[in-house]
Each structure stands twice: as C-alpha cells, then as structure tokens.
C-alpha cells in the first residue's frame, strides 16, 4: 500500500545566525537591567512571584507553539533573563549562597539536562527541536544555561574583582576562543553552540550592569531604567527586522498563506 511523503516538521526555535546572537545578548542584558529595576522600585517578594508566574504563562504558550514565532520566542528568552537574574540574586543575597557554589550547582543541573536530553532524543542539535518533548528539554537547558551564566558572571565580576567591564571583556574573549576552535574544526557545532550560549549570558549582563551602575561601583551611571527601556526598544526593533526577513525569504505562497501552505 502506497504511503504519502513523510511530513517535515518545522523547527520551533531559531537557527543560531548572527542576528540570533545579537538578540541573545540584548535579551540577557535587558533582563539583567529590568530585573534590577523592578526589585529596587517595588517590593521584591511579590515582584519575584509575579515575574515567575508571568514567565510560566509565557513559557507555556511557547511550548504549545508548533513553529518558531520570533516575538513569542524572544519574549520567552527575555523573561528567562529577568527571572533568572531574580533567582540568582535571591540565592546569593537572601540565602547567602556563594557564587562559586551556585555556579557549580547550575553547571551540574545543565549537565543533567544535557544527559537526559541526549538519552531521550539522541541529539542536542537545536535544528532537531521539532517536537514538544525536544522543546521542553531545550528550554530546560536554556534556563540552566542562563542560571550558570548569571552566577559565573557575578563570580568573575565580584569575587575575582575584575569589575563589570573587565568581566564583559573576559567573556567576550572566551566567546572568540570558542568561535576560533569551531572554525578550526576542533570543537563540534553542538558543543560550540551551548558553550557560547552560556558565555553570552554574562557578556550581556556585565555590559548592562556596567552601563547602569554608578561610577562609584565601576559603571557609567545611566541607571537600570534607561538601560532597560533602551534594551526593550532594541529588542523590539531586532525582532521586527527578523520577522520581516523571514517573510521576505519565505516562498511567495508561504508569505500570503502561512508556513506549510501549498501553492
């Protein structure tokens, strides 16, 4: 009995193009600044609770999406940045957990996610995130990677006494090293992607802190409000440009009928 062609399922997360990494750094930096802005302007406890609930709603919608929707995906990433910063701050400030300890814990958590993801699906390649199960593992890895990057960034900036700008430069150098290793074929694409994904979190967060904090603390003193607002505008513009580019690159029948439509 003849069967039709197998359905090719669309990836539910974006390709790691240059625009992807620009938006990644913007969302991480904005999430850092916006988190600091919110917890200093409002009562921290209810602010954290409301932020976590809002993130849970946004993540739930993202997990139900059957394809990559730029505005939804990047809203979810931005919420990871906000909530992740709040959780890291609570762990260190309220609970007194040292950055070195939290970094180690989040590293173990990320490894556990990777092992479970690989055992259940056979690959950690983001291009294969075409199902709800794989997308669930993907977002678990994103959350753990953000948490690890946040703790590692704070550890370098504070415990190592490099300051925010020094920490940003250090992590940028680390990203460049990974890119060189990938270009030389020494590191595989999956390892390189997730390593850079972790490293770009402290890059964005450190730059945001450097822009926002007062000169007395080694920054430019622009304030978390201005940095947050500027970051949000930049993200909106970037996502709009990404969406427009996707529509422009899609086949003509998809531009008018939607993805998966037949001419």
Secondary structure by P-SEA (a helix, b strand, c coil): cccccccccccccccccaaaaaaaaaaaaaaaaaaaaaaaaccaaaaaaaaaaaaaaaaaaaaacccccaaaaaaaaaaaaaaaaaaaaaacccccccaaaaaaaaaaaaaaaaaaaaaacccccccccccaaaaaaaaaaaaaaaaaaaaaaaaaaccccccaaaaaaaaaaaaaaaaaaaaaccccaaaaaaaaaaaaaaaaaaaaaaaccccccccccccaaaaaaaaaaaaaaaaaaaaaaaaaacccccccccccccc
